[in-house]
Structure formats: structure tokens, C-alpha cells
């Protein structure tokens, strides 16, 4: 059943067209991921659907007064209630039913005492029965269970339920708003970057919840793992136009690659035809027959619709400085503890990071990951214990909160203040990070989250370090930006410690996993799939309950058996995903090996060109007869030429061996 349709939606900001004829429909049970570069208009499209923005042309059609739920990236709160009360308000319809049922019970009791067989009492009993049945069907008898299940699933504790929402951080407010929406269970759910403030466990819980959703979902996200697990369709918003694809993110990528490949082939074929026809017209002879043919071909060319080639999309180009190798030790923590007043965050941490280690730091929100990074960078001191860096270690630190950026400054000033660049050079440098024209003069405090992240990456790129520490670097970057960061980090030769909740990103950068939980730090060898497998085994051994976000009709008394079946299904799905992760990890290793071989081939080709240029110059010297009058010099040049030719032969042999190895690999 179709719940929403967009017909030819246009949106302009001044003369700039953001949306150009968007047509889209969503039906019950469909979960569409909406992707596109930052600034493509994704959030604008969501706001048009909610009524927060008005389309300049086209119209929106909602069927049967569909109830819409919308999670913005920065929700605004006016409520001063505690979290428990705030979430209870989300189930206002059920609370009203509960109140009316209680009122009917009082009326029935009074009527029974006064007039036992009256028609009024019979009517009260009939209404009471209907409302009680409706209350049960909607899961009213499990109100508190549902509230706690959703709150816990999104990372809240029992203590958080008694806290005032107004005292929450920005991330906590976003989670509270998401919890409220899930409890309301609207038929059309619009989510704008819902995973930004969730730890990995909360994201996995949310995936299970959304996969059981009975309505329709349109979600903007840069979390590719999340999109793979949740989406039944993908919508690409590009140049103001939306294209819908069936399947999850991986299927979408495959289809998109095929489309681009086909379009490029058709474009090249048309170019060959155009060149051939133009050459015939240009070289046509003066006889009447050839002239007629030329005029005929000219008319055919005029009617031919020119195709566009694959345009070079505007992409961030990240560069990281490198100070050279440090010593064996990068950092060592011995019995380190950290407390803020009475709150103990970390206890007895012992760990050692060595040169070249690549570590992803994971764990629940508030576990102490950022605190650990700040102690290593020296921004905070341990309460007890000792921490030391290797003597030749030079840190480069990406701060999640970007506290090192002056909010009253501009991107141009920020770059010029930390580098010897003059304005033209600094503007060119900022252009690599998609700051063009007047963008460089914007006040940093007015930049979007994505712009601030790109500026922070631009600034860290000027630091010559050999120990890179990054705290949630993928937040606010679009998918292309994250992919560029992955490529840059894959080539980074130094030590790396990265906090991230982006599971796909963690897999791509490789290395080991370090988990911060309950004040302790534990290191897992192997990549993210192995870590997930071990964590799943730990959960099975603990035999803990699976928290499921059940649809309302499954949470009543009649739905208990269905709930148990749902939990079993989710456990089975988790096991299947673990196997998928293993397979995916093998594919990732193969891709990484392919990239290494391709980089080696490119390096070989560059060396071959250098040696061939050198040999050519030496041959030119020997072609000059006068050089033989200086026998010693001629002998030296001939020896150098011989060495260059031997080097070229060796490089070609290496190139052929590597190319053969690359051809033997399975296709990417």
C-alpha cells in the first residue's frame, strides 16, 4: 500500500535550484536509504515531506492522513520533563485510553451500587470491554516494558530516566527524540542521520527495530553498514534529481557502477561516430555527390542528442603529513585510572602501542574513549598511574568536538595562522577540502557540521606527525568523504588510534580492535568481523536477553509468543550476519591486496619512465661525436647507460610479474 508520493518537486534558494523535479513514492514495508553528497538537498527533501519547508513547484500526497515521525539532526527541545515522562508523552493515545478505562471502572462501580440492571450500566460495560480490548491490542498492558526496552536499546540507563531532558547533551537529546518516535510508531518514519550519536550496540539494536517496522521509512545516513542491513531500496539524490534503486547499499553500488560503465561505453561510441562524421564533412570533395553526403551527415549530427560523459564529481582530497618513523614505542600506559569527582571513568588501564599499530577504539557512549585519547595527547592528566610517549613520537590529533577551531575566525585565517601559506596558496589548499569562493571567509561558528569536519581535516593535514589520533572523524562527512578518508588512512605509514562507530570504516582501515567498557580497556586481535564474533559468543555465554523493538500489536498479552519467536529470529539473523561479516572480511582483504598490487604497478611504471628518460638523455650525449674526444667521460656515460638499461630490464620483469599476479586475482 502506497503511503506517500512526491510529484515533480522543485525547490529553489534564490536562483540556486536544489531540487529539480523529484518524483518518489514509498509504500508500507519499504525502507529507503537516501544518499548524496553534503548539500545535495537530502535534509531539505525530508523537511518538505514534514511540512517544515514548502516546495516551489510540484506536490506531496499522503494517503489516509498518514502519521509522520521526523528525526532531525539537531532536534529542538522545549520540554523540561524528566526522560521517563517525556517518553510516556509519546504514548499519549494509550495513556488517554488507560485514563478513560480507569474512569469507566469508577463509573461502573458507582452504577452497580445504585442501579444493578440499568441500561446505563450495560452501556458502560460494553464500552469498557471495547476499550480494554483496544488497549490490549495496542500493547497498553506493556507500556512500561516497551518504554524501558526502547530506552535501554538506545543506550539510556535507569538513572537517565529520572534526569531532566533539558540537561541532556546534544547527542542525548537526539537519542531521546529517536526513542520518542519509536514509541509513537508513526506510519511514515523520516530519519536524518540517526546513527550519528549512537554507539555500535545501539546502532545494531536500532537495525533490528527498523527491520521489524510495519510502516515506511526514509533514512538519510552515511553509515554503509546500517544501510546494508536496513534498506530495501536506495535513493540517490544528485544534481537535484532523485533515482531509486531496489536493494540495499551494496546492491545499489553494484547497479550504479554498471550504469556508469554502460553510460561511458555509449558516450565513447557516440564520440567515435561524431569524430568520423565531422572528419568526412571537413574532408568532403567538391563533387556534387560528396557534397550531398556531407550535408546529409550534417543534418544527422544536428539531430543527434549529445550525451554527457561521466562528469568528475567534486570530491574532497585529503592529505596527511608524515614526520618519519618513530622508535619502537609509541605510547605506554601503566595502571592508569581517571576519575571526575566521584565518577570513576577508567580503572587500572595497562596497554602499550608500538610503531605501526593500527587500532580502532570502540565501546559504549560515555565509556571513556575520548578521555583515553585526551590523556594520550596530554590534554588531560591521569588521576593515578603513568603514561608516556616514545621519545621520537609526534602527535597529530583530530578532536571530535573541534575545540581547537576558533569559532570567530574563518577557514582562510585558520589555515594561514598554522602555515606559512599566503592567501592564494591557502585558498588553493582549502579548495582540496571543498571550500571555494566566499566559503573561505565564512565565520567558523556558522559552518555546517560537514564543513567543520572538512576544515579540521584540512588543518590536521598540515601537521607533520607519525602518531595519528582521531576521534569520530567520519561524523558529518558524506559517503564519498568517508571513502576518501579510508583511502588516505590505508596509505598512512605511521601509528594510528581511531575512535569510530562506523563499522564499515573500521573494517576498511584494518588493524586490531580495542574496547573500552566498564572502566576497563581490552584489546582484541584481528579485524572487526572477528571482534563481533567474539562479542556474540560472550553474549551467548552470558545468556542475556535480547532487547527487541516490537511493533505495538505484538507487545500485548496475545503477542508474548510472537515476541519470543521474534527474539529467536533476531539471534538467528545475528549468526547469519556474523558469517556474512567473515565473508565480507575475506573480500576486503582481497581488495586491499589488489590495491597494494595496483599501487606497486603504478610505482613501477613511474620508475620505468624515469629510467627510460635517463637512458634517452645518456644516448643523446653519446650521439654527440665530440664526447669521444674525452674518453673518460664517454666511458662513464656508457657505463651509466648500461646500468640504466639493466635497471629498466629488472623493472619490466618486476612489472610483468606483478601484472600477472594481479590478473590471477578474482574480479573486484
QUIDA-V460866 format. One record per pair of residues at least 6 apart in sequence whose C-alpha atoms are under 6 Angstrom apart, sorted by the first residue. I is the first residue (numbers start at 0). J is the second residue. If there is no record, write none. Layout:
# QUIDA-V460866
i=(I;I)
j=(J;J)
This chain:
# QUIDA-V460866
i=(0;0;1;1;2;2;2;2;3;3;3;3;4;4;4;4;5;5;5;6;6;6;7;7;7;7;8;8;8;8;9;9;9;9;9;9;10;10;10;10;11;17;17;18;19;19;21;21;26;27;27;28;28;28;29;30;30;30;30;31;31;31;31;32;32;32;32;32;32;33;33;33;34;35;35;36;37;46;47;66;66;67;67;67;68;68;69;69;70;70;71;72;79;79;79;80;81;81;81;81;82;82;83;86;89;89;90;110;135;136;136;137;137;138;138;138;152;152;153;170;186;187;187;187;188;189;189;189;190;191;191;192;192;198;198;198;199;208;210;221;221;224;226;227;227;230;231;231;232;232;232;232;233;233;234;234;235;235;266;266;280;283;315;315;315;316;318;319;320;320;320;321;321;321;322;322;322;325;325;327;327;328;328;328;329;329;329;329;329;330;330;330;330;330;331;331;331;331;332;332;332;332;333;333;333;334;334;334;334;335;335;335;335;336;336;336;336;336;336;337;337;337;337;338;344;344;345;346;354;355;355;356;357;357;357;358;358;358;358;359;359;359;359;360;360;360;360;361;362;362;362;366;373;374;393;393;393;394;394;395;395;396;396;397;397;398;399;399;406;406;407;408;408;409;409;409;409;410;411;432;448;449;449;465;466;466;466;467;468;468;468;469;470;470;471;471;473;489;506;510;511;511;511;512;512;513;513;513;514;514;528;528;607;614;614;626;627)
j=(26;27;25;26;25;26;61;62;24;25;60;61;23;24;59;60;22;23;59;22;57;58;20;21;22;57;20;21;56;57;18;19;20;54;55;56;17;18;54;55;17;40;239;239;239;240;240;241;215;214;215;213;214;215;215;215;216;230;231;217;230;232;233;217;218;219;230;233;234;218;219;234;235;235;236;477;477;52;53;185;186;185;187;188;185;188;189;190;190;191;191;191;163;164;165;163;161;162;163;164;160;164;160;179;179;183;183;120;555;552;555;551;552;551;554;555;201;204;201;196;214;214;215;216;216;216;217;218;218;218;219;219;220;363;364;500;500;548;229;477;478;503;248;247;248;247;246;247;244;245;246;247;243;244;242;243;241;242;306;308;293;289;431;432;433;431;460;460;460;462;463;463;464;465;463;464;465;391;392;353;354;353;354;389;352;353;354;388;389;351;352;387;388;389;350;351;386;387;349;350;385;386;349;384;385;347;348;349;384;347;348;383;384;345;346;347;381;382;383;344;345;381;382;344;367;518;518;518;494;493;494;494;494;495;510;496;510;511;512;496;497;498;512;497;498;513;514;514;514;515;516;516;379;380;464;465;466;464;466;464;467;468;469;469;470;470;470;471;443;444;442;442;443;440;441;442;443;439;439;453;475;475;476;493;493;494;495;495;495;496;497;497;497;498;498;499;481;508;527;526;524;525;526;522;523;521;522;523;520;521;580;581;647;640;643;633;633)
